[in-house]
Every structure is written in structure tokens, then in C-alpha cells.
Amino acid sequence: MFDLFCMRVFFSVLSLNMQLVNPVISLLFNQFQRYYDGMSEILPPIKLNMCVIVQNNQPFTAEPLSHLLSFLVHCYLKKLHHACDSDDVASKGEDDDNGDVYKELEGVLTSLADRMIKCELEDFELGKSTDFSTSSSVGVRNTIFALLVCGIYETLMEYEFLAHGFDVERCQQMLQLFSRFHKLSEILKEKPLTSGSVSSAGNKKRNRQGKQNASTTSSSNFASILSLKFVTEVSRALFSDDDPDHQEAIAVIAARLDFQLHVLSVVVYRLKQINQCGFCDGPEGREPEKLSRYCLVMGKIALKHYCDCLTSSTQATESVKQMRSRSIVSSCLEAFHLVVSVFCNQFPNKLNQLLLAIDSKRISSYPLLPSDGNQSLICKHVLNYQKLVETIFSSGDEDHTVKDVGILISVIRLLSQHYVSDVVEVMTLIEWLLKLIKEQTIDDLTVAKVIIDLLLQLYKRQSNSMQFARDLARDIHIGLGDIDPEVEISDGRSFAVLSGRTFPSILLLLLGHIERDIDDTEWVISRLNAGSEIGEKSVNSGTKQDSTDKNLCMRLGHLINIFHELLQTALPSGQCAELLIKAVGHFYAVLTTLVKWNLSMYSHKNGFISTRFEKLVKLSGTNLTQYVYLMITYLQNNHTDQMEAKSSTRKKKGSKGCLNPCGKTASFLRETRSIPNLVYNIEQYEKFLIQLSKKSKIDLMSHFKMSTSRDFRINASILQTALEKNAEESDCEHKENGGESDEQVDACNSESDDHPPLSKIGKAAKLILKVRKIKLAKK
């Protein structure tokens, strides 16, 4: 039994020393023949039962036969390629000695392909009625059988195409193998893996073991074993091969749309593996040079086909329309995006080679540029992709949706990371993106987030992202409305990309950006504190301190203005409100750290309160603190309104039983669990401001209003309304019961003209006690 590691080692050995190809092929071939039935009349030709063993009533894969056949075929193809390129007499002599082995191997592969085409699924004990559940040993065994058969079909497809090229008969045979593969894979997709999974309690342990054993099986139901080399060569033949001698065979392949889609899906899957891990499955999946070569070819092919489809005329034949179906075009664009991502992440030193190879007209005119001299090349490609985006918006073609825009913007984002920070093209790109989001209405969440995120990143590189963030916050405030329903906001939105669907997602994106800015500011202040503690001094310390103070106050002032907009926004219940409360609490902690730093400067007899800092403190008092408490009250009232609406709805429907508010209450507690920390940070900020006021002899608290009902969050206006309502109810009761005589009322009033009636005082006191009990119970 050979495992995958041994097979990879055998194949990698051939990359270092081709003289070992004969013993390696002989070893793999002998192992494969143990599971192959050489009698041509017998179907199926594979002994699947020998590939599976059973331990503790659970099936396991004893021999990964499909992978064994795949490595055997690729070793044989490597030998054929080496024999064509080599003129070594010694190697030819060895080939003559092993000629019988290679002839036998060719005969076995040809016979295996013919017999696998003739086989029905029932010959493998597989079919539509077969159990593929992971909860039974029979289902696990059938799933292993199905995956082995699918892998053998795919390996034989590779052999037919890579060994025989554009032979029409071989291409037809490859498609026949694909038909068998497709039929079985569709059955696996239709069959739920949990079918028949109802089991008794006594079988739970066995079922858990079966699921662990089948975890790799169930997760790999549609994981192809086609190599990157094969799917790249087939894609090249379909989308960029103009050789007249190949057109007949290409027409045969292009007639099967499902085959093209399968090939492109494997391309995308392999590229994702390379992008994440630096390697992929398959015989050549761990050779960086070959991987970069295949990715380069695939990127060129994919972009060329997409551009041809985008710019082609509407008058096209049916075969051309079939090749340019929406799913194929989308897969090509996704593959191109992944190729660019692979080169940016895994092969950054070869990015310029990719950009040169994408446009074949420029390969001869452009020399290979050094890694630090490819700015102009990147800028030209970014401009080309900007034109593609504009073409999509202007064409109005249904075949090219806004999702293509998101992928192209992602490509631009990857390339823009290689811009020099002060390059003029960065500002040009920012202006183009701003024009795009102001003019185009985009309802797709993913595309809108990609564009806004790229703009925030580009602005941050230019150190002027705050104004754009404030404009975003302003638009979100206008779109979602004010926390006070009586406040009317003029509809002066700046960005058409923001809509009802995109507001919450863009808000979450903006809050994430703000958190990163707060973290950066906190780091700077921490450095200042560290410098002051060790008594750092220099000739230009005063100038540096003034510059640092200016930058910090400006950044914190911009953040206050952004929070000023967001704290007045009628946020939807959920994650948005929770993250905003957390961000504001973190911001107050940073403000407190800055105040402490100013206090420490006074302890070192270097204390000085700048005018900018005074304005910052004033801004925090007028535009931030009071709106924080308004937001807390809004969240409480919003929760109360939702509970009352739900209660009234249930009463109207006549539902029986008491109302169960656990779900809503749990959601509300999650949203407001950061409020105590926020209030504490505000109190700490005000506490140290008072200390700094005493040290500096400057009244920094003049613009702050201390809250007297913070503990119980009693709203004075609401309490007054409740008292008036109770007074009205008591008057109605007196009228209904006849009331007291006018003389008695006048007597009571004359006894105490300055105090309200005892009945009103008693009800107000009861109401206050009731509120306090509720608050204490919650605590």
C-alpha cells in the first residue's frame, strides 16, 4: 500500500534525476496491477473491494487507487516528454530495455479507458438508489467507492488528452469518460450525506466514529484530482488556440458546456489552494516554478477570453454564444483575479512577468523590469481595468453584472498595494473611485464594500482618510435617520453607492476602519508616555512636542466629528449598535490617556495646555458626551418599543400563555453590554480633566454637563409625563365617584398651597420606587 506522501516523493525524485524514471514507473505499475483485472471480458476492470478495509465495523481506504493511477500516468507522461527532448544515447538504451514495460502500460491504460466507458454504475454497485450516508458502514464504503471511480475517470481523461493531444477520436473518448464521471458526481450531489442517519442511542458512538472516518470523504465529495497542468492545457485549447490543425478536436471539446464548466471550476479550486497555501494537490503541485508558469498562462488566457466576450459584437453564432456563456465568463474573471492574488502573495518577485505576459503585444516591446521599476506597468494595467469597469456600466449588458465590477476592483486593489505611497497615480485612482460611487447606484453588498474599503485604504495611505470617513458617516446618518424622529435632516447625500441595503454593511466597515485609527492613535500616545517617563530630551523636543500635539488633536477632533454623526443615527438593532458603543468607549479611553500624558508633563515641570487641546476638550464636551447618553436612551427606548409591539401583536392574534421575552432581552443585553464600560471611561476622562484643570488653572469642564440620574437612567421628561398622566387619572376617578365637595378641596389647598396633593405625591413615589426595583432586579 502506497500513501500520498510516498507518491509525491517518487514524483519529486524524477524532477531531480530522470534516470530513476524506469524503476519508479515499474514500482507504481506493479502496485497498480494488484487492483487491475487484466481479462478484457470482465467488467468492471478494477477490484474496488481490495481498496477498502474494515476495522471495528468501519470502512477505511486501504489504497488510494485513483491517486496511484494519477501519479503513474504523470510519471509516464514525464517520461514521454523527456524522451522527446533528450538525445542521450544511454537513456535511449534504457528505454529499449524497458520497452516491453511501457508497451504493457500503454495497453493497460487504453484497455482500462475502453472498459471504464463500457461499465455502468451498477457494475460498481453504485447508482441512484445507493446509500451514501455517513452514519452507516455501507454508506461510507459506497462513498469511498464512488470517489475512487470518479478519480479513475478523471485520470483517464488526463491520459487521453495529454498523451495523444488533439486527436479527434481521443478527444471524443475523453468526453465519454467525462459523461460517466458527470453522471456519478451528480448522484453524489443529489444524495444527502445524512440520509438514513436516524439511529438509536446505542449506535451513537459507532456513528461518531463513522463520521470521523468519513470526514475526509464527505468533505471531498466534489474535490477533483485533475492536475493544474491538464486544466491549463485544456483552457488554452478552448480559449486561445488558433492552430488550424487543432480546430476539429477543439470543436468536439467545446460542444460540451458542462465539461468546460468543470475544467474552469477545477482551475478556480487549484488557484485558491495555491493562494492560501503556496501549493496545490496533484503531481506537480509542490514545484513553485511550474506552478508560477501554469498560473501565468492561465491568467493570460482567462483575461483574454473575458475581454473578448466584453468587447465582442452582439451578432455571434450559437457556438460562440455557448462558449461565452455567463458562467464561463464569470469563471474566467474569477480565475484571473486569483492568478493576480497568487502572484501578489506567493510570487511577488514575478508580478512584472505576469503583467507583461497578460498583453502579448507588449512582451517584445517591454524588457523585464526590476522589482522597484514596474510602477508605470502597474499604472497602465490599473487604467485598463478601470476602462473595463466603465465599459460594464455603460454597456448595460445583462451578461456582465455588477459582480464583475467587484472582481475587477479587487484586482485593482491588489495592484495598488504595489504603488509607491506618494505616487501621483494613487490620487488619480482615488478621484476615479469617488466619481464611481457618486454616479453609480450599486445595490450589491460585496461590490459596495470592496469599493469603500479600497477608498479607505488609499486615503489612509495618503494620511487624509478622516474627511472621507466623516462624509460616509454623514450619508449613513441621512439614510438611516435621526434618533429623534422630530428632527428632519436635509437629503444632501454625497454617494449614490449607499442605499437601504448597503447602509448597515458600510457602517460596520467604517467602524472597523475607525477602530484601527483609534489603535494607531493609542500607540502614538503610548510612545509619548514612554518617552516622558524616561525623561527623553533633545534639542528639538519642544518643536516635536508641538507637532505631535497638533497631529493628535487634529486626528482626535476628526474622530469626534465622525462619532458626532454616528451617535445621532437611528442604528438598527444588532451588531452596529454594539460595535459603535465599543468604539466610543475605546475612544474615551484614548482621550483619558492623552489627558494623563498632559498631567505627567506638569509633574515634570514641562506642562503646557495648548489652544488646540482646549478646543479638543470643548469639542468632546459639546459634540460627543451628551450625544452618548442620548444614544443609550435611544437604545433602551427602542428595545422597549419592540417588546411592546411584539406583546400587542400577540394579544391581537389571541395567543395564549405569557409572553416570553428571553430572545429579545438576550439580544438587547448583547447590544448594551459595553455600556457600563463606556460610562466608566467617560467618568475617568472627566475625573482626570478635573485634575488637569486644577494643575493648569484652566477650566476645562465648562462645557460638560454632569448627569444626576446616571445610576438609574431616569429621564426627567418621561417622569414628568407619567406624573401628569397619573394626575389626570386621579381627577377622572374623583369625578366618577362624586369627588369631594368644593369646600373640602379648597380647605385642603389652603392648608398647603405650595405642595401638590398627597395622592399625587404618593403615586409619584410609588412610580419612582417601582423604577428603582426594576433597575436593581436587572443588576
N, C-alpha and C positions, 0 to 999 in steps of 0.2 A: 504494500500500500504506500503510495506517494502522497504527501500533503502538498499544499500550495507553496509552502516555503521551499521545499526541495525542487519543485518545478521551476520556480523563479531563479534559484541558484543555478540549475542546469542551463537555463537560457542566458543568464548573465555571464556564465563561463564562456559561452560561444562568442559573446561580444568582445572578450579579451583574447581568446585563442580559438580560431576557427578549425584548427587541426583536431580538436576534440569533437567535432560535429558528428562524425560517424559513430563513435561509441555512445554518445548522448542519444542520438536518434535510435540506435539499436536498443538501448536500455528502455526508452519510453515506448518503443514499438512492441517490445516483448511484454511489457506490463499491460499494454492495451489489448493485446491478443488474448489475454486471460479472460476478458469480458466480451470478446467478439466471437460470434459463431460464423465460421468460415463457409458453411454449406449455404450456397446461394438460394436453395429452395425454401429455407426455413425463415419465417418471419415471426417475431422481429429479430434483427441481426445482433441485438445487444442483450446480454444477460443482466438485466437490471437487478434481479434478486441477489446477485453476488455483490452488488454495490452497497447493500444495506445490511446492517447487523442489528440484532435486537438484544438489548440488555435491560433486565428488570422490566420486561414487557414494554420497553420504549425503543422505537427505531432510531438509529443513528446512521449517518453517511459514512460508510467504510472506505469508499473510493470515490473521490470527486471526478467521475469519469469524463464529464464534459470539459473540465479544465485540463485533464490529462490529454484528451484529444486535441484541445486548442493549442497546448504547448507543443505537441507532436507536429501538428500542421505548421505552426510558425517556425519551428526548427527546420522542417523540410523546406519551407519557402525561403528561409535564410540560406540554406544550402544551395538552392537553385539560383538565387541571386548572386551568391558568392562564386558559383561555378561560371556564371556568365561574365563576371568582371575579372576573374582570375585567369592568368596564363601560366600558373605554376604547374610544371610537369609532374612534380611529386604528388600534388593534390589530385591531379587527373589520374595518376596511377592508383591512388587510394580509392577514387571513385569507381574505377574499373573493378577493384577488388570487392567493393560493396554494391556493385550494380544490381545484383540479384535482390538485395535487401530493399533498395529503392524501387525497383520494379514491383516487388511484392507489396510495398507500402502504397504505391500508386494504385495497384489493383484493388487493395483493400478499401482505400478511400473512395474509389469510383464505385465499387460494388456496394459499399455502405450507403453512399448517396442514393443510388438507384433503389435499394431496398427500403430505405427510410421514406422515400417518396411513395412507394407502394404500400407501406404499412398504414393501417388505420389505427385510430386511437385505442380502439378496443383490443388491438393486439398487445398493447402495453397495459391492459387492464385499466384504461383511463377513458373517460367520456363525460357526458353531461350529467349522468346520474351518479358519478363517482363522488365519494365523500372526501372532502379536503379540509375537514375541521381539524383544529389543533388540539382538541380535547380528547381525541381517541388515537390509539396507536395506529389503527388502519388509516385514519385521515392524515396523520403525519407521514406515514410511509407513502401514501399516494401523492402527497405534495412533493416529497423528495424525488419520486419517480418522474413527476411532471417537470420539475426543474432540470433534472438530468436530461430528459428528452428535449426540452427547449434548448438547452445549451448545446446538445449534439447537432440539432438543426442549424443553429447559428454558426457553429464551427464549420459545418459543411458548406454553408453559404459563403463563408470567407474563402474556403479552399477553392470553390468553383470560380470565384471572381479573381482572386489574387494569383492563382496558379495558371489560369487559362485566359485571363484578360478579357478582351471584347469579342469573344466567340459567341455568336448568337445562340447556338444550341446550349452552351454552358450557362448563359445568362437566363435562358428560359428555365433550365434546370434549377438555377438559384432561386428564381421566383416560385417554382413549385415547392421547394423546400421552405420558402417563407410562408406559403399558403398553409402548409402543415403546422408550422410554428405559430402562425397567427391564430389558427383555429384553437389550438391548445391554450395559448395565452388568453384568448377571450373567455374561455371556460374558467380559467383561474380568476379572471377579473369578476366574472358573474357570481362565482361561488363565494359566499361569505365564509370567512375563516372560523367563525363561531357557530356554524351550522351544526346542529346536533350536540351542542355543548352543554345541554342540560344534564346534570349529573347528580348523583346522590352525595350526601355528606361524606360517605366512606371513600369516595373516589376523588376527593378534593386534592389530596396530596399527590396522587398519580397525575391528575390533570395539571397541577402546577409544574411538575417535572416535565410533563409533555410540552407545556408551553415554553419552558426554558429551553428545551431541546429544539423546539421548532421556532424559536425566536429569530434565528438567522434565516430560517426557511420562510416564515411568513413575511418578514421584512424585505425579503429578496424576491418576492413573487414576480416582479417585473424588472428585476435588475438584469440587464443584458450582459453577456460575456463577449460581445463583439469588441474587437480591438479598435483603438483610435486610428490605427493605420487603415483598416478596412473602411470605416465610415468616412474618413477623409478622402480616400481614393474614390469611393462611390459618389461623394458630394462633388468632387472635382469633375467626374464624368458627367454628372447630371447638369451642373450649373455653369461650367466654364470650358468644357472640351469641345473644340471646333474642328477636330480632325475628321475629314470626310469618311475615312475608313472605319471610324467608330460609331457613326451616327445610327446605323441599323441596330446595333446592340444597345445603344443608349435609348433609342425609341422603345425598345422592348422593356427596359427598366423603367423609363418614365411613364409608361402606361399604368403602372401600379402606384396610385397615390398613397395608399396605406404603407407601401414599402418605403417611399420617400419620407413619410412622417416618422416611421420607426427609426430610420437611419438618423434623421435630424434629432430625434429625442435622445438617442444614444450619444450623439455629439454633445448636446447640452449637458447630459449627465456626466460624461467624461470631463468636460471643461470645468464643471462645478467641483469635481473631485480634485483636479489639478489646482484650481484657485484656492481651495480650502487647505489642501494637504501638501501640495507640491508634487504629487504623483497620482497615478490612477491605476485601476485594475487592468490586467492584460499583460501579455509577454513583454512588451516594451514600455510598460507604464512607469518604470523607475529609472529611465535613461533620460536625463534632462535635455541633452542635445536633440534627441529625436522628438521629445515632447514639444520643445520650442519650435522645431521645424514643422511638425504637424499643425500646431496651433497657428503658426504664421500663415500656412497655406489655407487653413480653414477660415481664418479671419478675412483674408483677401477674397476668397470665394463667397463667403456669406455677405459681405458688404456689397460686392459687385452685383450679386443677384438681387439684393434689396433695392439698390439704386436703379437697376434696370426695370424692376417692377414699378417703382415710384415714378419714373420718368417715361415709361412706355405709353404708347398711344392706346386709346380705348378700343381700337379696331385690332383684335387679335383672334387667332384661331382657337378652336376649342382645346387643342392640345396645349397651346401656350397658356391659356387660362387655367388649365388643370395644373400645370407646373407652377403657376403663380397664384395658387390658392392662398387664402388668407392665413391658414395655419402654417403653411410652408414659409411664407414671407415673414411671419412673426417669429418662427423658429430660427430663421436665418439672422434676423436682427438680434435676437437674444443670444445666439451663438457669437455674433460679432462683439457684443457687449462683454461677454465672458472672456473672449480672447484678449480684449484690451485690459480687462481686470487681471487676467493671468500675467500678462507682460508687466503691468504696473506693480503687481505684488510679488510675483515669483521670478521674473526675468527683467528687472528694471534696466539693466545694462544693455538689453537688446530691444528696448522700446523704439529707438530710432529705426532699427531694421524693420520692425513691423510697420511703422508709418511709411517708410519708403516702399515696402512691398505692397501696401494696400493699393497704391496707384501705380500701375505698371508703367505708365508713361514717364514717371519721374525717376525710375530706378536707374536709368542710364545717365540722366542729366544731373542727379544729385549724388555726390560722394557720401560715403558713410561718415556721419558727423560724430565727433566725440560726445561723451555723455553730457558735457556742460555747454554744448554748442547747438542743441537741437531746438532752441526756443522758437525760431522762425518756422520750423517744420511743424511744431505743435500748434502754433497760432494758425497756420494755414489749414490744418485739419479741423481745428475748432470752428473756423469760419465756414468750412464745408458742411459741418454738421448743423450749424446754425441755419444755413440755407435749406437743408433738408427739413428742419423743423418748420420753417416758414412755408415751404412747399406743401407740407401736410396740412397746415391751417388754411392755406389759400386754395387748395385743390378741392376740398370738400368731398373727397372720395371716401366711400364707406369702407373700402378695403384697407384704408390706412387710418386707424383710430388714434385717439389721443394717447393711448398706451404706448404707441411708438414714440411719441414725444418724450414720455418719461424715460424710455430706454436711451434715447439719443442724449437727453440732458444728463443721464448718468454717465454716459461716455465722455461728455464734455467735462463733467465733474472730475473724472479720473485723470483726464489730460491736464486740467487746470491745476491739479496738485503739483505738477512739474513746472509750473510757471515760477519765474523769479518774483519775489514778493513785491518789488517796486516796478514791475514791468507795466508799460502803458496798456497792454492788452487786457490786463485784469480789470481796469476801469471801463474799457470798451465792452468787455463781457458783462460787467455789472449793468451798464446802461442798456444793453440789449435785453437782459433778463428783466429789468424794470419795465421796459417798454412792453415786453411779452405779458407780464402779469397785470399790467394796466389795461391792455387792449383785449386780451383773450379771456373768455369765461371758461374755466376748467372745473368740471364737477367731479373728476376722478381724484379720489383722495391721495392715492400713491403719487400721481404726477404732480399735484399741487405741493405735496410735502417735499418731493425731490427738488422742485424749483426753489421753494422758500428756503430749504436747508442749504442749498448751494449759495444762494444770495447771502444768507447769514454768515456762512464760512468765508466768502470772498470779502465781505465788509469787515469781518474780524481781522483778516489778514491786512487790511488797509487801516485798521485801528479806528474805524468810524462806523461801527455797526449800531450804535445806540439810536441814532435818528431813525434808521430803518425799522428798528425794533419798536420804537415809540409809534411810528406810523402804523405798524401792524397792530399794536395794542389799541390804537385809536379806532381802526377799522373793525376790530373784534368787538369793541365797546359799542360801536354804532350798530353792528349786525345783531348782537345778542340782546341789546337793550340795556337800560339802566336799572339798578336795584330799586330805585324809586320809580314806580310806574307813572307818577305825575310829571316826571322830568322828560321833556321832549328834546331829542338830540337831532340836530340837523344832519340830513343824509349827505355827508360830504366824503364818502369813501374814496380812497385812493386806488385800490387794487380790485380789479374785476375778478381775479382768481379766487377771492374769498366769497364763499356762499354759505347757505344754511348747512350744507353737508360738510363743508371743509372747516368751519369755524372751530369746533372742538379739537380736531386733529392739529390744526395750525397753532392753536393755543398751547397744546401740550408740547409741540415742537419749540415754540417761543419760550416756554417756561424752562425747558431743558437748556436752551441757549443762555437764558438769564442765570440759571444755577451755575453754569460754567464760568460766566463772567464774575459772579459773586465769589466763586472759589479762587479765581485769579486775583481778585482784589484782596481777599483774605490772605493769600500767600504774600502779597506785597507788604501788607501791614505787619504780618508776622516777621518779615525780614527787617522792617523798621524797628520793631520791638527788640529783636535780637541785637541790632546794631546799637540801640540806645543802652541796652543792658550791659554790653561790654565796653561802653564808653568810646565808641568809634568816633574819631575826629580826623578831619582833613582840612586842607586849606580852603577848599570849595564846599565845605559842609553846609554852609548857610544857603548857597545857591542851589545845591542838590535838594536840601530840605524844602526850599520854596517850590522847586519844580515838582517834587514828589507830592507836596501838599496840593498844588494846583491840579495835577492829573487825577489824584484820588478824589478830590472834591467834585471835579467835573464828571468823573465816571459815576460816583455815588449819586450825584444830582440827576444824571440821566436815568439811573435806575429808579429813583424816587418818582420821576415823571412817568415812567413806564408802569410802575405799581399803582400810581395815582389813577391811571386809566383802567387797569385791570380790576382794582378794588371797587370800582363803581359799576362793573359789568355784571349783569344778571347771569351768572355762571350756571350751567346745567349741573344737576346733582351727579356726583361721582368723582372721578379721578381729577378733573380740572380744579374743583374747589379744594381738594386735599393738597394737591401739588402747589397751588397758589399760597395756601396758608403756610406750608412748609418753607417755600421760598422766601416769604416775607419774614418768617421767624429767623431764618438763616441771615437775612439781610440786617435785621436788628442786632443780631449777634456781632456782625461785622462792624456796624456802627459803634457798638459798645467797645469793641477792640480799638477802634480809632480814637474814641474818647479816652480810653485808658492810656493810649500812647501819648496823647497830649498831656495827660496828668503826669506821666513819667517824665516828660520833658521839664515840667515845673519842678519836679523833685531833683532834677539835675541842673536846676537854675538856668535852663535854656528855654523855658516855657514862653510861648508866644501864640496867641489866638489870632489867626489871620481873618481878614474880612470874608474870604471865601468860605472858611469853616463856619463862621457865624451865619452866613446865608444858607449853608447846607443844613445847619441845625434848625433854622427858621423854616426851611422847606420841608424838613421831616415832620415838624410840628403841625404845619398848616395843610400839607398835601398828602400826608401819609397816616399819622397816628389816628386821627379822628375817623378816617375812612376805614381803618382796620376794624374799629368797633362797629361801624355801620355794616360792614360785610359779615361780621359774626352775627349781628342781629338778623340780617337778611337770611343767613343760612338757617337760623333757628326758626324764623317765621315760615320759610319755605318748607321746612320739614313739617311744621305744624299744619300748614295748609294742605300738604299732600296727605297727611294722616286723616284730616277732617274730610277731605274729598273722597278718600277711599271708604271711610266709615259711612258717609251719606250715600255713596253708591251702593254699598252692601244693604243698607236699610231700604233703599228704594226697590232693590231686587228681591227683598224679603228673605235674605239669607238668615239661617238660624245659627245660634251659637254666638259666642262672644268673639269680638274682633281680635285677631292675632297679629299684633304689630311687630313681631320679632324681626321679620325680614327688613322692614323699613327702618326700624330702630338700629339694627346692626349696621345697615348701610350708612345711616346718619352718624353713628359713633365712629365708623371708619373715616368719614369725611372730616369730622371735627376733633379727632384725637390729637391733632397737633396744636389745637387752640390753647391749651394750658401752657405749653412751651412757648408759644408766641407771646402770650400775655406776660409770662415771666421775663422773656427777653426785652419786652418793651419797658417793664418796670426796672430792669437792670440798666437799661440805656438811660432812663430818666434819673435813676439814682446816681450814676456817675456824672451825668450832666450837672446835677446839683453840686456835686463835689468840685467839678471843674469851674462852675460859676463862682464858688467861694474862692478858689485859688486865683482865678483870673480877674476877679472883681467885675465880671461882666454878667449881666442877667441873661442867661441862655434859655431860661424856662418861661420867658414871657409869652411865647406862642404855643404853649402846651396847656391843655385843659385836663385837669386830673378828674378821673371818673370816680364818683362816690358810690355807685351801685354796681361795681365790678364783680363783687363776690357772687351776687345772685342774678346779675344781668337784668335788673328791673328797669323796664322802660317807663319813664315818668309819664309820657303822653298816653301810653296804653293804660297805665294805672288810673290816670285821671278820667279816661273814658269809661273804665269799668266802674269807678265810683259814681259818676253821673248816671250811668245805666241803672245801678242799684238804687240810687235815689229816686229815679223815675218809677221803678217797680214798686218801691215802698209807698209812693204817693198814690199809685193806682190801687194798692191794697187798701189804703185808708179810704179812698173814695168808694170802693166796693163794699167795705164793712161799715160804711156810715161815717167813719172817721171820728175825730174828736170835735168838740164844739170850738167855735172860733175863739171863745173866751179862754178856753184851756190852751189853745195853741198860742195865743197872744201872751198868756201868762208864762208859758214855757220860754217863749222867745225873749220876754222881758227879763227873765232871770239871768239869761246869758246871751247877750246879743252878739258877743264876739266868738262864740263857739258853735259848731254845727250840732244838729240834733244828735241825741245819744244813739238813736237807731242807725244813723249813717256812720258814726264812729265805730260802732260795734261791727257793722258789716265790712267796713274798710279794714279793720284789724283782723277780722276773720280771713279776708282775702289775702292779706299780706302773710299771715301765718300759713295759709294753705300753700302759697307760692314757696315759702321757705321750706316747708316739709317736703314738697316735691323735689326741690333742689338738693336737700340733704339726702333724700332717698336715692337720688341718682348718683350722688357722690359715694 
